Each structure stands twice: as C-alpha cells, then as structure tokens.
Amino acid sequence: MRRSSSTVVVVAGEQAGRVVSGLDGLHNVRAVTRQDRTPEEFAELVRRGGMTYIVHDDDPLADVADAWVDFFEESSPAGRLEVAVEEAVGALRAGRLELPDYYIVLDPEEMPATRRHWWLGVLAGAAPSRVVPAPSSAARVADALGRLAAGRWWPEDTAGWLRGLPRAVPDRVGLPGGTVP
C-alpha cells in the first residue's frame, strides 16, 4: 500500500463521527467519516489525501483495542486478543492496514479505566507524541491539529509490539515491569 502524503489523524471516542464532520471545510483539512464505505473504498479515500491533514474516524486498531480491553476485563472468549492481533499483523504486512500519524482521543477522562489505559497507556507508551487527548469539540480538535508535535513513530517491530499486548497490563503500562519485552 502506498502511504498517504498527508498527515493522517484518527479521531477516536464516542463523539468521533460528529467531531470529524465538524472539521469539514477547515483550510488544509480533509475530514471524512467511514459511514457506509467498504474498508477498501475508505482506505483509497484516505490514501488519495490531497490536503495537509486527512482526519477520519476509522481506527485501524479498533478490533485490537476492543479485544485488549475485553481480555483484561475478562469478558471475551480465550484467544480473541491473539486472533485480533494476528489479523492486524497480517493486514499490516499485506498493506491493507496502515497506522495513522496521530490519534486524537476524545474525552479520555470519561472513558472506562481499561479503555483509557489502552489510549493513554498502551498506545501513548508506544509513541508518546502520537496520541493526543482533546475534548469532544471540533474547535478543540482543530486547535490540537495545529499543535501536533513531531516525535517517535510507532514501534519499528510493530508485529512484536502487537504480539506483546497480552503482557501490557492496565495501570502498569509504562512503568518498570509493566510489560514484558
């Protein structure tokens, strides 16, 4: 898959679709929501870019995030997290899945604890400047877009990082002993 020349930003959270729609029309921002598009149609739309920022609401790691949360809340069948991880690894290798440049996470303080640890622990621990919390407001997200900082990219060994997620313990991620390398 050819990577977009635009800066790709995923807006995540309960109000993501509404907030992304509210960004439509901003200078240098193409705001798109997944809606009823197929994954292939949506990926092509994002790849085409055409603006400085492509902002959307389709988290490529959503299945992994849900499985990780359920794994630690003990509310999923055995193996669900491992299956979600292997599907993501396969999609990354095949070019069907691409990690965004940034995540803007809406209202993380209002999320259940384990979900909040996914965003501000697991993902932010992997690439601290790539995960930005913001209120559920198009104006505040637009402001956050203007303040995105460069920083470490996602782990080079993305497959190894994803496969280590069952050892990335909520409340411990980022602390000594919080994950097993």
C-alpha positions in Angstrom: 0.0 0.0 0.0 1.3 3.4 -0.9 1.3 5.7 2.2 -0.6 8.9 2.0 1.5 12.1 1.6 -0.9 13.8 4.0 -0.7 13.7 7.8 -3.3 11.1 8.7 -5.1 11.7 12.0 -7.7 9.3 13.5 -10.2 10.9 15.9 -11.3 8.3 18.4 -14.1 8.3 21.0 -17.8 8.3 21.4 -18.3 11.5 19.5 -15.7 10.9 16.8 -18.1 11.0 13.8 -19.7 14.2 15.0 -16.4 15.9 15.7 -14.8 14.8 12.4 -17.9 16.1 10.5 -17.5 19.4 12.3 -14.0 19.8 10.9 -15.2 19.7 7.3 -14.3 22.9 5.5 -11.2 23.8 7.5 -8.3 25.0 5.5 -5.8 22.2 4.6 -8.0 19.6 6.3 -10.0 16.8 4.6 -12.4 15.4 7.1 -14.0 12.1 6.2 -16.1 9.6 8.2 -16.3 5.9 7.5 -20.1 5.8 7.1 -21.2 3.0 4.7 -18.0 2.8 2.7 -16.2 -0.5 2.4 -12.8 -0.8 4.0 -11.2 -0.7 0.6 -13.1 2.4 -0.6 -12.3 4.2 2.7 -8.6 3.2 2.5 -8.4 4.6 -1.0 -10.1 7.8 0.0 -7.5 8.3 2.8 -4.6 7.3 0.5 -5.6 9.9 -2.1 -5.2 12.6 0.6 -4.9 15.9 -1.2 -4.7 18.1 1.9 -2.2 18.7 4.6 -4.3 16.7 7.1 -6.7 13.8 6.5 -8.8 13.4 9.6 -11.1 10.5 10.0 -12.9 8.3 12.5 -11.9 4.8 11.3 -9.4 3.4 13.8 -7.3 0.7 12.2 -6.6 -0.9 15.6 -10.2 -0.8 16.8 -10.6 -4.6 16.9 -7.3 -5.0 18.7 -8.3 -2.3 21.2 -11.7 -3.9 21.9 -10.1 -7.3 22.3 -7.4 -5.9 24.6 -10.0 -4.2 26.8 -12.1 -7.4 26.9 -9.0 -9.5 27.7 -8.2 -7.5 30.8 -11.8 -7.2 31.8 -12.1 -10.9 31.4 -15.2 -10.5 29.2 -14.1 -12.2 26.0 -13.5 -15.8 24.9 -10.0 -17.2 25.2 -7.8 -16.3 22.2 -9.8 -13.3 21.0 -7.0 -10.9 21.6 -4.4 -13.1 19.9 -6.7 -13.5 16.8 -7.3 -9.8 16.6 -3.5 -9.2 16.9 -2.7 -11.7 14.2 -5.3 -10.3 11.9 -3.8 -6.8 12.4 -0.3 -8.1 11.8 -1.4 -9.8 8.6 -3.2 -6.7 7.4 -0.2 -4.5 8.1 2.1 -6.9 6.2 -0.3 -7.1 3.3 -0.7 -3.3 3.2 -4.4 -3.4 4.0 -4.0 -1.6 7.3 -1.9 1.4 8.0 -1.3 3.1 11.3 -2.2 6.8 11.4 0.3 9.5 12.0 -1.7 10.6 15.1 -4.6 9.7 17.2 -6.7 12.4 18.8 -8.6 10.8 21.7 -11.8 12.5 22.7 -12.6 12.9 26.4 -10.4 10.1 27.8 -11.2 11.1 31.3 -14.8 10.0 30.7 -13.8 6.6 29.4 -13.9 3.4 31.5 -10.5 2.8 33.1 -9.3 -0.1 30.9 -10.3 1.7 27.7 -8.4 4.9 28.9 -5.4 2.7 29.6 -5.5 1.5 26.0 -5.2 5.0 24.7 -3.1 6.8 27.3 -1.0 3.7 28.4 -0.6 1.2 25.6 -0.7 3.5 22.5 0.8 6.6 24.2 3.6 4.3 25.7 4.5 3.1 22.2 4.6 6.6 20.6 4.0 9.3 23.2 3.6 12.3 20.9 1.3 10.4 18.6 -1.6 10.2 21.0 -3.3 13.5 21.9 -6.2 13.9 24.3 -8.8 16.5 23.5 -12.4 17.5 24.4 -15.2 16.4 22.1 -15.4 19.7 20.2 -14.5 20.3 16.6 -12.9 23.7 17.6 -10.7 22.0 20.2 -9.7 19.2 17.8 -8.9 21.8 15.2 -6.7 23.5 17.8 -5.0 20.2 18.6 -4.3 19.7 14.9 -2.3 22.9 14.9 -0.2 21.8 17.9 0.7 18.3 16.8 4.3 17.7 17.7 6.8 15.5 15.9 8.1 12.6 17.8 8.9 8.9 17.9 7.0 6.9 15.3 5.2 3.7 16.2 7.5 0.8 17.1 9.6 -0.4 14.3 8.8 -4.0 15.1 5.0 -3.4 15.0 4.3 -7.1 14.9 6.4 -7.8 18.0 4.7 -4.8 19.8 1.2 -6.0 18.9 2.0 -9.6 19.9 3.2 -8.3 23.3 -0.1 -6.7 24.1 -1.4 -9.6 26.4 1.5 -8.6 28.7 0.7 -4.9 28.6 -1.1 -4.7 31.9 -3.5 -1.7 32.6 -2.3 0.5 35.3 1.2 -0.8 34.7 2.0 0.2 31.1 4.9 2.5 31.0 6.1 1.5 34.5 9.1 -0.8 35.2 7.7 -4.3 34.9 4.5 -3.1 33.2 5.2 -5.0 30.0 7.4 -7.9 29.1 9.7 -7.2 26.1 
